[in-house]
């Protein structure tokens, strides 16, 4: 389990770095657009690039945020239970989260394939849209991997009463 946890953490960190590059690119293009508006004309396609970078940032960062427990969780009632009961509740919620994450990833892949088959491109720069959508789908797959890791930990805790294997 320790190897799997390290693998998931490393992989999610690397995908988060891709998201950081997308954020830096979006910031750079926005600043370049603002500066170039004063003496010349704005950078063409700024909105398209920033939208695609935002999608990549979201898709690549969500798994890392989940791995670092950065999401808001409310457990007022569950915190009053024993650790084993908490783990059983966690198993149930992780199974639901894994199911919905699987649906998100699958449907995003189907949508990206449809955009690729139809040849959808952005309006000004004529950039294909499907690579950004595939990156978002990959982010959902990474999120499913994180949820699966948490599900395994919760299942071990529910069965054995501790996280030790």
Residue frames relative to the residue before (quaternion, step in Angstrom):
aa qw qx qy qz dx dy dz
X 1.0000 0.0000 0.0000 0.0000 0.00 0.00 0.00
X 0.6280 0.5496 -0.3491 0.4263 3.61 0.98 -0.74
X 0.6352 0.5187 -0.3278 0.4690 3.59 1.01 -0.81
X 0.6568 0.5124 -0.3056 0.4611 3.58 0.93 -0.92
X 0.6491 0.5146 -0.3164 0.4624 3.59 0.97 -0.83
X 0.6609 0.4927 -0.3050 0.4769 3.59 0.94 -0.87
X 0.6288 0.5387 -0.3256 0.4565 3.57 1.02 -0.83
X 0.6781 0.4806 -0.2897 0.4747 3.59 0.86 -0.96
X 0.6528 0.5172 -0.3169 0.4538 3.59 0.92 -0.86
X 0.6676 0.4935 -0.2987 0.4707 3.59 0.93 -0.89
X 0.6691 0.5011 -0.3032 0.4574 3.57 0.91 -0.91
X 0.6745 0.4769 -0.3068 0.4727 3.59 0.92 -0.81
X 0.6075 0.5408 -0.3545 0.4612 3.60 1.08 -0.63
X 0.6583 0.5036 -0.3100 0.4658 3.59 0.96 -0.85
X 0.6607 0.4804 -0.3220 0.4786 3.60 0.96 -0.74
X 0.6151 0.5318 -0.3478 0.4667 3.58 1.07 -0.65
X 0.6176 0.5351 -0.3477 0.4598 3.59 1.08 -0.62
X 0.5963 0.5307 -0.3598 0.4831 3.59 1.09 -0.62
X 0.6420 0.5166 -0.3088 0.4750 3.57 1.02 -0.81
X 0.6347 0.5238 -0.3305 0.4622 3.58 1.04 -0.72
X 0.6268 0.5163 -0.3324 0.4797 3.57 1.05 -0.74
X 0.6373 0.5189 -0.3246 0.4682 3.60 1.01 -0.79
X 0.6428 0.5109 -0.3208 0.4721 3.58 1.01 -0.78
X 0.6554 0.5031 -0.3118 0.4692 3.59 0.94 -0.87
X 0.6446 0.5129 -0.3245 0.4649 3.59 0.99 -0.79
X 0.6467 0.5098 -0.3203 0.4683 3.58 0.96 -0.82
X 0.6571 0.4970 -0.3172 0.4697 3.59 0.92 -0.85
X 0.6459 0.5253 -0.3218 0.4509 3.58 0.94 -0.86
X 0.6945 0.4695 -0.2916 0.4606 3.60 0.82 -0.92
X 0.6241 0.5240 -0.3444 0.4662 3.60 1.07 -0.66
X 0.6624 0.4894 -0.3060 0.4776 3.59 0.90 -0.89
X 0.6499 0.5073 -0.3192 0.4674 3.59 0.94 -0.85
X 0.6422 0.5224 -0.3206 0.4602 3.57 1.01 -0.76
X 0.6606 0.4986 -0.3097 0.4681 3.60 0.93 -0.87
X 0.6782 0.4889 -0.2970 0.4613 3.59 0.88 -0.93
X 0.7084 0.4671 -0.2811 0.4482 3.60 0.87 -0.86
X 0.5498 0.6143 -0.4013 0.3992 3.63 1.16 -0.31
X 0.6292 0.5729 -0.3478 0.3936 3.57 0.98 -0.78
X 0.8230 0.2174 -0.1558 0.5011 3.66 0.50 -1.00
X 0.7923 0.2669 -0.1297 0.5331 3.61 1.05 -0.69
X 0.6315 -0.4679 0.3924 0.4777 3.52 -0.85 -0.99
X 0.6339 -0.5642 0.3576 0.3899 3.61 -1.14 0.49
X 0.5979 -0.5479 0.4484 0.3759 3.53 -1.31 0.43
X 0.3894 -0.7325 0.4956 0.2574 3.62 -0.67 0.99
X 0.8186 0.2696 -0.2012 0.4656 3.55 -1.07 0.77
X 0.2950 0.7851 -0.5028 0.2095 3.58 1.21 0.30
X 0.6697 0.5029 -0.3079 0.4515 3.57 0.84 -0.95
X 0.6528 0.5211 -0.3184 0.4482 3.60 0.93 -0.85
X 0.6750 0.4938 -0.2952 0.4620 3.57 0.87 -0.93
X 0.6708 0.4934 -0.3010 0.4647 3.58 0.92 -0.89
X 0.6315 0.5240 -0.3399 0.4594 3.61 1.01 -0.74
X 0.6834 0.4729 -0.2921 0.4733 3.59 0.87 -0.91
X 0.6389 0.5128 -0.3270 0.4711 3.60 1.01 -0.77
X 0.6321 0.5324 -0.3276 0.4580 3.59 1.05 -0.72
X 0.6387 0.5112 -0.3223 0.4763 3.57 1.02 -0.78
X 0.6540 0.4988 -0.3102 0.4767 3.57 0.97 -0.86
X 0.6313 0.5361 -0.3281 0.4544 3.59 0.96 -0.84
X 0.6676 0.4895 -0.3011 0.4733 3.58 0.87 -0.91
X 0.7018 0.4914 -0.2782 0.4342 3.55 0.76 -1.03
X 0.7253 0.4409 -0.2456 0.4681 3.55 0.94 -0.85
X 0.7175 0.4786 -0.2602 0.4340 3.61 1.09 -0.55
X 0.5738 0.6388 -0.3850 0.3384 3.57 1.11 -0.55
X 0.6566 0.5100 -0.3275 0.4490 3.63 0.96 -0.74
X 0.6479 0.5090 -0.3205 0.4674 3.57 0.98 -0.82
X 0.6310 0.5289 -0.3303 0.4615 3.58 0.99 -0.81
X 0.6610 0.4893 -0.3048 0.4804 3.58 0.99 -0.82
X 0.6488 0.5227 -0.3238 0.4484 3.60 0.98 -0.79
X 0.7202 0.4141 -0.2336 0.5052 3.58 1.09 -0.72
X 0.4237 -0.7177 0.4434 0.3299 3.58 1.34 0.12
X 0.2909 0.7932 -0.4812 0.2339 3.56 1.00 0.87
X 0.5679 0.5912 -0.3930 0.4166 3.58 1.24 -0.16
X 0.5351 -0.6113 0.4752 0.3378 3.54 -1.20 0.51
X 0.0201 -0.7834 0.6211 -0.0130 3.55 -0.89 0.98
X 0.1602 -0.7706 0.6110 0.0845 3.53 -1.01 0.87
X 0.0888 0.8163 -0.5610 0.1054 3.55 -0.59 1.14
X 0.1009 0.8423 -0.5242 0.0747 3.56 0.98 0.80
X 0.7219 0.4186 -0.2497 0.4912 3.59 0.85 -0.92
X 0.6807 0.5170 -0.2949 0.4272 3.57 0.87 -0.97
X 0.6085 0.5832 -0.3542 0.4051 3.62 1.05 -0.67
X 0.6319 0.5468 -0.3291 0.4397 3.59 1.19 -0.44
X 0.6050 0.5660 -0.3480 0.4387 3.61 1.27 -0.31
X 0.6253 -0.5107 0.4246 0.4096 3.54 -1.34 0.20
X 0.6665 -0.5156 0.3459 0.4127 3.61 -1.18 0.44
X 0.6421 0.5206 -0.3361 0.4515 3.61 1.00 -0.71
X 0.6557 0.4864 -0.3115 0.4862 3.63 0.95 -0.82
X 0.6110 0.5357 -0.3445 0.4702 3.58 1.04 -0.75
X 0.6540 0.5110 -0.3091 0.4644 3.58 0.98 -0.84
X 0.6349 0.5191 -0.3330 0.4653 3.61 1.01 -0.74
X 0.6374 0.5014 -0.3171 0.4916 3.57 1.00 -0.79
X 0.6378 0.5262 -0.3197 0.4627 3.58 1.01 -0.82
X 0.6124 0.5394 -0.3497 0.4602 3.60 1.00 -0.78
X 0.6667 0.5043 -0.3003 0.4594 3.57 0.86 -0.95
X 0.7036 0.4570 -0.2806 0.4663 3.60 0.80 -0.95
X 0.6499 0.5079 -0.3254 0.4624 3.61 1.04 -0.68
X 0.6049 0.5305 -0.3598 0.4725 3.60 1.07 -0.64
X 0.6548 0.4961 -0.3108 0.4780 3.60 0.94 -0.83
X 0.6666 0.4981 -0.3031 0.4643 3.58 0.91 -0.90
X 0.6377 0.5214 -0.3267 0.4635 3.59 1.01 -0.78
X 0.6358 0.5271 -0.3263 0.4599 3.58 0.98 -0.81
X 0.7127 0.4491 -0.2696 0.4666 3.58 0.78 -0.99
X 0.6267 0.5197 -0.3390 0.4713 3.58 1.06 -0.65
X 0.6115 0.5358 -0.3377 0.4743 3.57 1.08 -0.73
X 0.6500 0.5053 -0.3140 0.4728 3.60 0.92 -0.89
X 0.6434 0.5229 -0.3211 0.4578 3.61 0.93 -0.86
X 0.6811 0.4848 -0.2938 0.4633 3.58 0.84 -0.96
X 0.6705 0.5104 -0.3053 0.4435 3.59 0.86 -0.95
X 0.7092 0.4560 -0.2685 0.4658 3.57 0.82 -0.97
X 0.6149 0.5282 -0.3503 0.4692 3.59 1.10 -0.57
X 0.6327 0.5113 -0.3251 0.4823 3.58 1.06 -0.73
X 0.6372 0.5139 -0.3230 0.4749 3.59 0.97 -0.83
X 0.6569 0.5088 -0.3065 0.4643 3.58 0.96 -0.87
X 0.6520 0.5057 -0.3158 0.4684 3.60 0.94 -0.84
X 0.6430 0.5127 -0.3232 0.4683 3.58 0.98 -0.80
X 0.6382 0.5167 -0.3204 0.4723 3.58 1.03 -0.76
X 0.6587 0.4953 -0.3127 0.4722 3.60 0.96 -0.82
X 0.6419 0.5133 -0.3214 0.4702 3.58 1.06 -0.75
X 0.6686 0.5051 -0.3029 0.4539 3.60 0.92 -0.89
X 0.7063 0.4438 -0.2584 0.4873 3.58 1.03 -0.75
X 0.4201 -0.7382 0.4446 0.2845 3.57 1.25 -0.23
X 0.2204 0.7987 -0.5313 0.1768 3.60 1.06 0.68
X 0.0032 -0.7750 0.6312 -0.0318 3.53 -1.00 0.95
X 0.6001 -0.5441 0.4284 0.4003 3.56 -1.27 0.25
X 0.6461 -0.5872 0.3430 0.3465 3.57 -1.18 0.59
X 0.7905 0.3439 -0.1825 0.4727 3.60 0.75 -0.97
X 0.7926 0.3303 -0.1603 0.4868 3.57 0.71 -1.07
X 0.3214 -0.7780 0.4736 0.2589 3.58 1.32 -0.27
X 0.2823 0.7491 -0.5341 0.2719 3.56 1.03 0.86
X 0.4653 -0.6586 0.4929 0.3267 3.62 -0.93 0.74
X 0.4306 -0.7300 0.4851 0.2154 3.55 -0.99 0.92
X 0.6118 0.6364 -0.3473 0.3163 3.58 1.01 -0.82
X 0.6094 0.5485 -0.4104 0.3992 3.72 0.89 -0.53
X 0.6470 0.5062 -0.3241 0.4691 3.60 0.98 -0.77
X 0.6500 0.5055 -0.3220 0.4672 3.59 1.01 -0.77
X 0.6337 0.5143 -0.3316 0.4732 3.59 1.02 -0.72
X 0.6299 0.5216 -0.3385 0.4653 3.61 1.04 -0.68
X 0.6240 0.5137 -0.3366 0.4832 3.58 1.05 -0.72
X 0.6369 0.5169 -0.3244 0.4712 3.60 0.98 -0.80
X 0.6349 0.5145 -0.3282 0.4738 3.59 0.99 -0.79
X 0.6199 0.5376 -0.3345 0.4634 3.58 1.05 -0.72
X 0.6529 0.4949 -0.3116 0.4814 3.58 1.03 -0.76
X 0.6125 0.5276 -0.3473 0.4752 3.59 1.09 -0.68
X 0.6428 0.5075 -0.3179 0.4776 3.57 1.00 -0.81
X 0.6251 0.5241 -0.3342 0.4721 3.59 1.02 -0.77
X 0.6342 0.5191 -0.3289 0.4691 3.60 1.00 -0.79
X 0.6312 0.5303 -0.3292 0.4604 3.58 1.05 -0.74
X 0.6444 0.5061 -0.3122 0.4808 3.58 1.02 -0.81
X 0.6571 0.4990 -0.3100 0.4723 3.59 0.92 -0.88
X 0.6316 0.5291 -0.3287 0.4616 3.60 1.03 -0.77
X 0.6290 0.5235 -0.3272 0.4724 3.59 1.00 -0.83
X 0.6718 0.4851 -0.2922 0.4774 3.59 0.92 -0.90
X 0.6128 0.5425 -0.3381 0.4645 3.58 1.10 -0.69
X 0.6482 0.5080 -0.3194 0.4688 3.59 0.95 -0.82
X 0.6526 0.5097 -0.3166 0.4628 3.58 0.94 -0.87
X 0.6689 0.4916 -0.3002 0.4698 3.58 0.95 -0.88
X 0.6424 0.5198 -0.3278 0.4578 3.60 1.00 -0.75
X 0.6307 0.5126 -0.3320 0.4788 3.59 1.00 -0.78
X 0.6574 0.5071 -0.3020 0.4685 3.57 0.97 -0.88
X 0.6656 0.5081 -0.3049 0.4538 3.60 0.98 -0.83
X 0.7134 0.4469 -0.2613 0.4723 3.59 0.96 -0.81
X 0.8065 0.3085 -0.1389 0.4849 3.56 0.77 -1.06
X 0.4682 -0.6886 0.4438 0.3310 3.58 1.14 -0.37
X 0.7659 0.1681 -0.1400 0.6046 3.59 1.32 0.06
X 0.5755 -0.6088 0.4234 0.3449 3.57 -1.25 0.30
X 0.4924 0.6568 -0.4384 0.3661 3.60 1.19 -0.11
X 0.4294 -0.7230 0.4830 0.2440 3.59 -0.98 0.86
